[in-house]
């Protein structure tokens, strides 16, 4: 675990301190739980590259790796093999 310093507005610090006293739980635990919840609710969006967001469905995100290898293999006239490094 790494130490992180946060600068909080006075009112937010007072509320955090009061919640810590009411619940008997350390402020650090409350901050970690709140941050974990926030991050879980704000996951990274799906990439829009390689057809993952195409309307015609020509390349699905799950097939992107295979598609890239097939296209690049076609360009250098060498068929892609499953054993090729990625």
C-alpha positions as CSV (number, residue, x, y, z in Angstrom):
1,X,0.0,0.0,0.0
2,X,1.3,3.5,-0.8
3,X,0.8,6.7,1.2
4,X,-1.0,9.5,-0.6
5,X,-1.6,13.0,0.7
6,X,-4.9,14.7,0.0
7,X,-5.9,18.3,0.4
8,X,-9.5,18.5,1.4
9,X,-11.8,21.6,1.7
10,X,-12.5,22.4,5.4
11,X,-16.1,21.3,5.2
12,X,-15.3,18.0,3.6
13,X,-12.6,17.3,6.2
14,X,-15.1,18.1,9.0
15,X,-17.6,15.7,7.5
16,X,-15.0,13.0,7.1
17,X,-13.8,13.4,10.7
18,X,-17.4,13.3,12.0
19,X,-18.2,10.2,10.1
20,X,-15.0,8.6,11.4
21,X,-16.0,9.4,15.0
22,X,-19.6,8.1,14.5
23,X,-18.6,4.9,12.9
24,X,-15.4,4.3,14.8
25,X,-13.6,3.7,11.6
26,X,-10.3,5.4,10.5
27,X,-10.6,8.2,8.0
28,X,-8.1,6.4,5.7
29,X,-10.5,3.4,5.5
30,X,-13.4,5.7,4.7
31,X,-11.5,7.5,2.0
32,X,-10.3,4.2,0.4
33,X,-13.8,2.8,0.4
34,X,-15.3,6.0,-1.1
35,X,-12.6,6.1,-3.8
36,X,-13.0,2.4,-4.7
37,X,-16.7,2.9,-5.0
38,X,-16.2,6.0,-7.2
39,X,-13.7,4.2,-9.5
40,X,-15.9,1.2,-9.9
41,X,-18.8,3.4,-11.0
42,X,-16.6,5.2,-13.5
43,X,-14.9,2.4,-15.5
44,X,-12.9,3.2,-18.6
45,X,-15.0,3.3,-21.8
46,X,-14.7,0.7,-24.5
47,X,-12.2,1.7,-27.2
48,X,-13.8,3.0,-30.4
49,X,-10.9,1.7,-32.5
50,X,-10.8,-1.4,-34.7
51,X,-14.6,-1.5,-35.1
52,X,-15.6,-2.0,-31.5
53,X,-18.2,0.7,-32.0
54,X,-19.0,0.3,-35.6
55,X,-22.6,0.3,-36.6
56,X,-22.3,-2.2,-39.3
57,X,-20.7,-4.8,-37.0
58,X,-18.0,-5.6,-39.5
59,X,-15.4,-6.1,-36.7
60,X,-16.4,-6.9,-33.1
61,X,-14.0,-5.9,-30.3
62,X,-13.6,-9.6,-29.4
63,X,-12.3,-10.3,-32.9
64,X,-10.0,-7.3,-33.2
65,X,-6.8,-9.1,-32.4
66,X,-7.4,-11.8,-35.1
67,X,-8.6,-9.1,-37.6
68,X,-5.4,-7.0,-37.1
69,X,-3.2,-10.1,-37.6
70,X,-5.1,-11.1,-40.7
71,X,-4.9,-7.7,-42.2
72,X,-1.2,-7.2,-41.5
73,X,-0.4,-10.7,-42.7
74,X,-2.1,-9.9,-45.9
75,X,0.0,-6.8,-46.4
76,X,3.3,-8.7,-46.1
77,X,2.0,-11.8,-48.0
78,X,2.6,-14.1,-45.1
79,X,-0.3,-15.8,-43.5
80,X,-0.8,-15.2,-39.8
81,X,-0.2,-18.2,-37.5
82,X,-1.5,-18.6,-34.0
83,X,2.0,-19.0,-32.8
84,X,3.1,-15.6,-34.1
85,X,4.0,-13.2,-31.3
86,X,1.5,-10.6,-30.4
